[in-house]
Amino acid sequence: MTETRYNLAPMAASWLRALKAQNKSDNTVRIYGQAAKSFTAFLLDEEAGYRPTVDDDGTEGRPAPADLDDVHREHVEAYITATMKRTSASNAHQHFRSLKTMFNWLVDEEEIDRSPMRTMKPPTVPEVEVPVIPEADLKKLFATCKGKTYADRRDMALLMLLLDTGVRLSEVTDRHVGDLDLDMKVLQVLGKGGRARAVPFGHTCATVLDRYLRAAAKHKGKPLDDDDMWLWWGDRNKGQRLTIWGVGTMLKRRCAQAGIDELHPHQFRHTFAHMWKLNNGNEDDLMRITGWRSRQMLSRYGASAGSERARLAHKRISPGDRLG
């Protein structure tokens, strides 16, 4: 007899609607939604999803939940463990935080009496040093965008913004025309927690952005003067906006053209932080530009190039050299 398994999808949909009503960023809703969808599928799938554990003495663990009140810590722990095995500890940690937020909302909405995750601890995420992008690779990458086509103008502008501002992928992609001010040389972005900030960029970046806007106007057949219009558009389908997945695909293609190892968009953020520190940039300014609220992020970003910065700093202030 097939067991009845609880479908969390309707409750998850209500939760996501509540997040949108709280004006959470599109990226936040997307991340939370992915975790809820994956957990729902895990609970429903009898073959590849949740299966009760069996102890050495033959005692079977908790069955799959048949109702919302039946969802137990054991079910969530099994899901987090499966997610770590299938993806990574970092991704499992993100899903943990998303699901904990969802269950807390269910408690607030009086759908459940208490969260099954109330005493759970998140999985430990090992520190992974994200490599900064070598200058030689950056030159090769930008060289692939030196043409005059719409795609060249767009890709040059996108890559230059990522490098020159250190913004997150979602922050640069989910932008409207009105968020960009070429005269003030700032881009208005919406970061984590729905926190808005103005991110500055330099003269070179402003120049390639201006070229892109003119190319986009020709591509679209009209000027981009509507503040509510999306800033980035596809090169093949001029009526379709460019998504984060589209940017990732573009970067993969450009890396192949440049003959360099495949890059991840987030490496530009680490590279920006490294270059800022390398040139003795003020750390408070760096935190404000990147939208960090914790000073721990200062040591995490660009960590893989920390030894290089230390060697250069030592060359400048070597006690032995000064004494000699």
N, C-alpha and C positions, 0 to 999 in steps of 0.2 A: 504493500500500500504506500503510495506516495505521500510523504509528509507535507503538511501545509507550512509554508515559510512566509514570514512577514515581509511585505513590500514597503520599504521605507520611502519610496520615491514621492508619494503625495506630500508627506511631511517635509521632505527635503525641498520640494518645490515651494512650499509655503515659507520655509526659512529663507530661501534665496530671494523671494519677493520682499521679505522683510529687510534683507540686506540692501536691496536696491532702494527701498523706501528710506533707509538710513543714509543714502547717498554714498554708499561704498563704491570704490572705483570698479570699473569694468573688469580689471585684472584680478582684483580681490574676489569678486563674485565668481569669476571664471575658475579660480583656484579652488575656492570652497566647493563650487559645484562639481568639479572633477572628483574631489575626495568623497563627496556624498554619493555620487553616481557609482563610483568604484566600490564603496562599502556596501551599497545596496545590492549590486551585482554579486558581491562576495557572499552575502547572506542568502541570496536566492539560488545560487548555483550549487546543486547537490553534488556535482562531480568535481569541479575545479574550485569551488568555493569552500564555505565553512563545513567542516566535518568534525564531529565530537572526537576528542582524544580518548584513547583507551589505555588505562594504567596497566602495569605488569600483572596485577591480580585480576584483570579482566573488567574492572570497573569502568563504565563508560562515562565520559564527561557530559557537560551540559548540552542538550539538543539545540538545534537551530531555533531561533525565536519564532513563535507563531503569532506574536503580538508585540506592539511597541514596548509594553511593560516587561516583556520577556528578554529584551536586549540587555545582556549582562557584560560585565567587564571581560569575561572570558572570550566573548565574541569579538570584542574590539581588539583585545590582545592578539588573538589569532589573526585578525586582519592586518594589524601593524607588523607582525612577524612575517606574514606572507608578502606584504608590500616591500619590506626590507630585502627579502630573498629575491623578489622579482625585479626590483629597481635598485634602490640605494637607501642608506640610513637617512640621508638628507631628505629624500622624497617622503620616506615614512614619517619623519619628524614633522614635515609640512602637513601631511594628512592627519597626523595626531592633533595638531593645533586646530585644524579645520573642524574635525569631528567634535573636539571638545567644545568649540564655540557653538556648534549646532546643538549638542545635548544641553548646554547651559541655556540656550534659547528655548528649548523644549520644556525645561524646568520653569523658566520665566513665564511661558505661555500656559503652564499648568497641564501640559500634555502628559508629563511624567512627574513623579514625586521627587526623584533625585537622579542625578546623572550617573550612568554606569562608569563614567570615567573620573569620578570625583577624587579618587585616591590614586589614580594612575600617574606614572611618571613618564615623560617623553623619552623616546629612544636617544641614546647618546650618539651625537654626530661627531665623528673624528674630524679634526682640522685638516682640510685639504687645501693645499696651496695652489691657487689658480695662476697659471703662468701668464705673465704680461706678454704683450705682443712685441717681438723684436722690431727695431726701427727699420731694418732691411725688409722685413715682411710687410710692414705698413706701406713702405714706398712701392713695393711690387703690387700690393692690393689696390692702392689708389691709382696706380698707373693704368689699371684695367678700366677705369672710369673716365679717362681723359677724352673720350669721344664727345660728339655733339648731339647724340640722339637723346630722346626723352629719358630712356632708361639710364643712360650714362649720367645725365644731369641729376636725376633722382637719386641714383645709388651713391654718387659722389656726395650729395648733400646729406643723405642719411648716415653714411659712414663717417663723414666729417663731424656731424653732430654727436654721434656716439663717442668719438675720440675726444672732441673738444669740450664736452660737457660732463661726461661720465654718467649720463642719465641711464636709467634702466630701459630695457627693450620696450616694455609696455608704455613707459612715460614718453618715449620718442614717437612710438607708432600711433597711439590713440590720441592724436592731436588734431585740433581744428585750425583753420587759417587764422582765426582771431587770436590764437595762442602765441603767434609768432610776431615779434616786433623787430624788424630789421634796423630801424633807426636807433633804438635803444640797445639793440643786440642782446635781447633776452628771449627765452622761450618759457612760457608759463606751463608748468607740468603739474600733474596730480599724482603724488606719491603714495606710499603705504599709509593706511589709516585715513585716506581721503585728504591728506595734508597737501595744500597747494604751495608751490614755491616758484620763484622766478630764477631761472638758470641762465647765467651769462655765457656768451660765446664771443670769439674773437673776430678780427677783420676778415681773415681768410674764410672762415666759416660763413660769415655774413655774405661774402661775395658769391660763394657757391650756392647758397640758399637763394639769393636774388636771381641767379641764373636758372635755378630749378623752377622758381615761381613763373618766370617768363616762358620756360619750356612747357610747364604744366598748363599754362593758359592756352598755348597753341595746341597742346595735346587734347585738352578738354573742349576747345573751340570757344572758350569764353574766359574772361579774367577771373582769377580766384579772389574776388572782392567780397564774398559772403563770409562773414566771420564764423558762421556755423558750418561751413563746408569742411569736409575732411581735408587734411593737409596732404596726405600721401595717396596716390592712385596707381592702379596696375598699369603696366605698359602694354599688355595685350588687350585687356578689357578696360577701356577708359572710363566705364561707368561703375567699376568695382574698386572699392577702397583697398589699400594694402593693409594686411593684417600682420600680427607678430609672426605667424607661420610663413607669410610671404617674405618678410624681411630675412628670416632664417634661411629660406630657400635661396634668396638672392645672395646672401653672404657665402653660402656653400658654393654657389656657382662662380662667384667672383674669386674665391680662394683657388678653385680648380683652374680658372683662367690665369691666375697669378703664379701657379705652380708652387703654392705653399701649403702647409698642413691646414686642415680644416679648422676654422675658428668658431668660437661660440660668441654671440653678441655680448655676453656678460664680461668677456675678457677685456672689452674696451673700457669698462668701468674700473677694473683692476689696473689697467694700463694708465688711465687718467690719474688715479690716485698715486700710482708709482711716480709718474712724471711730476706731479704736483709736489710730492715730498722730495724728489731728487733735486728740484729747483728751489728748495727751501720755502715752499708755500706755507702760509699760515694755516695751522690745523683747524682753528675755529672757522676760517673761511671755507676750508675743504668740507667740513661737516655741514655747513650751511648750503653749499652748492649741491652736495650729494644727497642731502635730506637725511643724514644720519642723526639720531638722537642719543646714541651711546658712543662713548669714546673708545669702546672696545673695537668698533668697526675700523678705527684708524689703523690698528695693528693688523687686523685681518686682511684688509685690502692692500694689494701690492706686497704681501708678505713674501712671496716667492722671490722678489727682487730686493728684499731687505739687505741681503749680504752685499749686493752691489752698492747700495746706498751707503752702507757702513764703510766699505773700502774707500769710497770717494770722500766720505766725511773724514776718515782717518788721514787720508792724503793731505787734506786741508789743515788739520789741526794736530798732526803727529807730534807728541811731546818730544820724541827723540830728534826729529828734524828741527824743531824749534830750538832745542838746546844746542844742536850742532851748528 
